[in-house]
Amino acid sequence: MGLLIVYAFVQALADAQQAQVLSTLSRGIGITLMVTATAFTGASLLGLLLALGTLSRFTVIRQFVRFYVELIRGIPIIVLLLYIAFAGVPLLVEGWNWLAGHLGLGEVRTRDVSLLWRAVAALILAYSAFLAEVFRAGIVSIAPGQVEAAKALGLTGWQRFRLVIAPQALRVVLPPFGNDFIAMLKDSSLVSVLGVTDITQLGKVAAAGNFRYFETYNLVALIYLSMTVTLSVALRQLEHRLRWRDKPGSGEAQGGQI
């Protein structure tokens, strides 16, 4: 697969017009990666909090978090993106301005909130619901006896999570977590509907100018494919290293038994 991708790029660079399109599309790679990294980091943090909420001993918190997760998972991402961009943010700005008027703070205009950050916020909300289920599955996979043993040793709740639950849950959640990261990279192309100049938006602009839709969108797909394949290979290598480290005969495993 890697050789085919390299060959396709070489063929594209050999054609002057395709090389120009590829140069245009390359300007959107930074935006795409920034949106993906920022949104996925925010979604991971919020998803972890939601996962802990679903396991809370308080019924009200559990039910509220479950309602949120099911609600967000049931809405298409593009619908959520448009809702946050054109309904949610203006509503929040209006609420802030009402509060600011009573507290003597500065007001904010809706147009001051860039479409880029509206898109990032929508992706954070959308993927937090999916990642919450991933984290919850990893946490509940830990044997209850290990948690009870940690309690018997006098570890606090945070210490139990950091030293006992999180290291073991990481091995369980890594494959779906990595898959969601790759999915986020692909779904970041949805920000183009708001005019954000990512790879997809630049591809639309380039195709509208040169009328070579087939070649242009082939290059758009090729760039996304090269990034997702690279991430897939890196994640497989990471999973392999974690499995090797856990084998009884590995150096790390032997060192942990001394």
C-alpha positions as CSV (number, residue, x, y, z in Angstrom):
1,M,0.0,0.0,0.0
2,G,2.8,2.4,0.9
3,L,4.5,1.9,-2.4
4,L,1.3,2.4,-4.3
5,I,0.8,5.7,-2.5
6,V,4.3,6.9,-3.2
7,Y,3.9,5.9,-6.9
8,A,0.7,7.8,-7.1
9,F,2.3,11.0,-5.7
10,V,5.3,10.6,-8.2
11,Q,2.8,10.3,-11.1
12,A,1.0,13.4,-9.9
13,L,4.1,15.4,-9.6
14,A,5.1,14.5,-13.1
15,D,2.1,16.3,-14.4
16,A,2.3,20.1,-14.2
17,Q,-1.4,20.8,-13.5
18,Q,-1.6,18.0,-11.0
19,A,1.5,19.2,-9.3
20,Q,0.0,22.7,-9.0
21,V,-3.2,21.2,-7.5
22,L,-1.1,19.2,-5.1
23,S,0.8,22.3,-4.0
24,T,-2.6,24.0,-3.4
25,L,-3.9,21.1,-1.4
26,S,-0.8,20.9,0.7
27,R,-1.6,24.3,2.2
28,G,-4.6,22.7,3.9
29,I,-2.8,19.8,5.6
30,G,-1.8,22.0,8.5
31,I,-5.4,23.1,9.1
32,T,-6.6,19.5,8.9
33,L,-4.0,18.2,11.3
34,M,-4.6,21.1,13.7
35,V,-8.4,20.5,13.7
36,T,-7.9,16.8,14.2
37,A,-5.4,17.1,17.0
38,T,-7.2,19.9,18.9
39,A,-10.7,18.3,18.6
40,F,-9.5,14.8,19.5
41,T,-7.6,16.1,22.5
42,G,-10.7,17.9,23.8
43,A,-13.0,15.0,23.0
44,S,-10.7,12.6,24.8
45,L,-10.7,14.7,28.0
46,L,-14.5,15.3,27.9
47,G,-15.1,11.6,27.0
48,L,-13.0,10.5,30.0
49,L,-15.1,12.7,32.3
50,L,-18.3,11.4,30.8
51,A,-17.1,7.8,31.2
52,L,-16.4,8.4,34.9
53,G,-19.8,10.0,35.1
54,T,-21.5,6.9,33.7
55,L,-19.9,5.0,36.6
56,S,-20.8,7.5,39.3
57,R,-22.5,6.2,42.4
58,F,-25.0,9.2,42.0
59,T,-28.0,8.2,40.0
60,V,-28.7,11.8,38.8
61,I,-25.2,12.1,37.3
62,R,-25.3,8.6,35.7
63,Q,-28.7,9.3,34.1
64,F,-27.7,12.8,32.9
65,V,-24.5,11.6,31.3
66,R,-26.2,8.6,29.6
67,F,-28.8,10.9,28.2
68,Y,-26.1,13.2,26.8
69,V,-24.2,10.3,25.3
70,E,-27.2,8.8,23.6
71,L,-28.4,12.2,22.4
72,I,-25.1,13.2,20.8
73,R,-24.5,9.7,19.3
74,G,-28.0,9.9,17.7
75,I,-27.3,13.1,15.8
76,P,-25.3,13.1,12.5
77,I,-22.0,14.9,12.9
78,I,-22.7,17.3,10.0
79,V,-26.1,18.2,11.6
80,L,-24.4,18.8,14.9
81,L,-21.7,20.9,13.2
82,L,-24.3,23.1,11.5
83,Y,-26.3,23.4,14.7
84,I,-23.3,24.4,16.8
85,A,-22.0,26.9,14.2
86,F,-25.3,28.7,13.4
87,A,-27.5,28.1,16.4
88,G,-25.5,27.0,19.4
89,V,-22.7,29.7,19.3
90,P,-25.2,32.6,18.6
91,L,-27.3,31.4,21.6
92,L,-24.2,31.2,23.8
93,V,-23.1,34.7,22.7
94,E,-26.5,36.1,23.4
95,G,-26.5,34.5,26.9
96,W,-23.0,35.8,27.6
97,N,-24.0,39.4,26.5
98,W,-27.0,39.2,28.8
99,L,-24.8,38.2,31.7
100,A,-22.1,40.7,30.7
101,G,-24.7,43.5,30.8
102,H,-25.5,42.7,34.4
103,L,-21.9,42.3,35.5
104,G,-20.4,45.2,33.5
105,L,-18.3,43.0,31.3
106,G,-17.4,43.4,27.7
107,E,-19.9,42.1,25.1
108,V,-19.0,39.7,22.3
109,R,-20.3,39.6,18.7
110,T,-21.2,36.3,17.1
111,R,-18.9,37.0,14.2
112,D,-16.0,37.3,16.6
113,V,-16.1,33.5,17.1
114,S,-14.4,32.0,14.0
115,L,-16.0,29.2,12.1
116,L,-12.9,27.2,12.6
117,W,-13.4,27.1,16.4
118,R,-17.1,26.5,16.0
119,A,-16.2,23.4,13.9
120,V,-13.7,22.2,16.5
121,A,-16.2,22.6,19.3
122,A,-18.8,20.6,17.3
123,L,-16.3,17.8,16.7
124,I,-15.3,17.7,20.4
125,L,-19.0,17.3,21.4
126,A,-19.6,14.7,18.8
127,Y,-16.6,12.5,19.5
128,S,-16.7,12.9,23.3
129,A,-19.9,10.7,23.3
130,F,-18.2,7.9,21.3
131,L,-15.0,8.1,23.3
132,A,-17.0,8.0,26.6
133,E,-18.2,4.5,25.7
134,V,-14.7,3.4,24.7
135,F,-13.3,4.6,28.1
136,R,-16.2,3.1,30.0
137,A,-15.6,-0.3,28.4
138,G,-11.9,-0.1,29.3
139,I,-12.6,0.8,32.9
140,V,-15.2,-1.9,33.5
141,S,-12.9,-4.5,32.0
142,I,-10.6,-4.2,35.1
143,A,-11.3,-7.1,37.5
144,P,-13.1,-5.8,40.6
145,G,-10.6,-7.8,42.8
146,Q,-7.8,-5.5,41.7
147,V,-9.7,-2.4,42.7
148,E,-10.6,-3.9,46.0
149,A,-6.9,-4.8,46.6
150,A,-5.9,-1.2,45.8
151,K,-8.5,0.0,48.4
152,A,-7.0,-2.5,50.9
153,L,-3.6,-1.0,50.4
154,G,-5.0,2.4,51.3
155,L,-4.8,4.0,47.8
156,T,-7.0,7.0,47.2
157,G,-9.5,7.1,44.3
158,W,-7.1,9.1,42.1
159,Q,-4.2,6.8,43.0
160,R,-6.3,3.7,42.2
161,F,-7.2,5.2,38.8
162,R,-3.7,6.3,37.9
163,L,-1.8,3.3,39.1
164,V,-4.2,0.4,38.7
165,I,-7.1,1.1,36.4
166,A,-5.6,3.4,33.7
167,P,-2.5,1.3,32.8
168,Q,-4.6,-1.8,32.3
169,A,-7.5,0.0,30.6
170,L,-5.1,1.6,28.1
171,R,-4.3,-1.8,26.6
172,V,-8.1,-2.4,26.1
173,V,-9.1,0.9,24.7
174,L,-6.1,1.5,22.5
175,P,-7.4,-0.2,19.3
176,P,-10.9,1.5,19.3
177,F,-9.2,4.8,20.5
178,G,-6.9,4.7,17.6
179,N,-9.7,3.9,15.2
180,D,-11.7,6.9,16.5
181,F,-8.6,9.1,16.0
182,I,-8.4,8.0,12.3
183,A,-12.1,8.5,12.0
184,M,-11.7,12.0,13.4
185,L,-9.0,12.8,10.8
186,K,-11.5,11.8,8.0
187,D,-14.5,13.6,9.6
188,S,-12.4,16.7,9.9
189,S,-13.2,17.2,6.2
190,L,-16.7,18.1,7.3
191,V,-15.4,21.5,8.4
192,S,-15.2,22.4,4.7
193,V,-19.0,23.0,4.8
194,L,-18.3,26.1,6.9
195,G,-15.6,27.3,4.5
196,V,-12.7,26.4,6.7
197,T,-9.7,26.1,4.3
198,D,-8.7,22.5,5.0
199,I,-7.7,19.9,2.4
200,T,-11.3,19.3,1.2
201,Q,-12.2,22.9,0.9
202,L,-9.1,23.7,-1.1
203,G,-9.9,20.7,-3.3
204,K,-13.4,22.2,-3.9
205,V,-11.9,25.6,-4.8
206,A,-9.2,24.0,-7.1
207,A,-11.7,21.8,-8.9
208,A,-14.1,24.7,-9.5
209,G,-11.2,26.6,-11.1
210,N,-9.6,24.0,-13.3
211,F,-12.7,21.8,-13.9
212,R,-10.6,18.7,-13.5
213,Y,-12.8,17.2,-10.9
214,F,-11.6,13.6,-11.4
215,E,-7.9,14.4,-10.9
216,T,-8.4,17.0,-8.2
217,Y,-10.5,14.8,-6.0
218,N,-8.2,11.8,-6.6
219,L,-5.4,13.9,-5.1
220,V,-7.7,14.9,-2.2
221,A,-8.4,11.2,-1.5
222,L,-4.8,10.3,-1.9
223,I,-3.6,12.8,0.7
224,Y,-6.2,11.6,3.2
225,L,-5.3,8.0,2.4
226,S,-1.6,8.6,3.0
227,M,-2.3,10.1,6.4
228,T,-4.7,7.4,7.5
229,V,-2.4,4.6,6.4
230,T,0.5,6.1,8.2
231,L,-1.5,6.4,11.4
232,S,-2.8,2.8,11.0
233,V,0.7,1.5,10.7
234,A,1.9,3.5,13.7
235,L,-1.0,2.3,15.8
236,R,-0.3,-1.3,14.9
237,Q,3.3,-0.9,15.9
238,L,2.3,0.6,19.2
239,E,-0.1,-2.3,19.9
240,H,2.6,-4.8,19.0
241,R,5.1,-3.2,21.4
242,L,2.5,-3.2,24.2
243,R,1.7,-6.8,23.7
244,W,5.4,-7.7,23.5
245,R,6.1,-5.8,26.7
246,D,3.4,-7.8,28.5
247,K,4.8,-11.2,27.6
248,P,6.3,-13.1,30.5
249,G,9.7,-13.5,28.7
250,S,10.1,-9.9,27.8
251,G,12.7,-7.7,29.5
252,E,10.1,-5.3,30.9
253,A,8.0,-8.1,32.3
254,Q,11.0,-9.8,33.9
255,G,12.1,-6.5,35.4
256,G,8.6,-6.0,36.9
257,Q,8.8,-9.3,38.7
258,I,12.1,-8.7,40.5
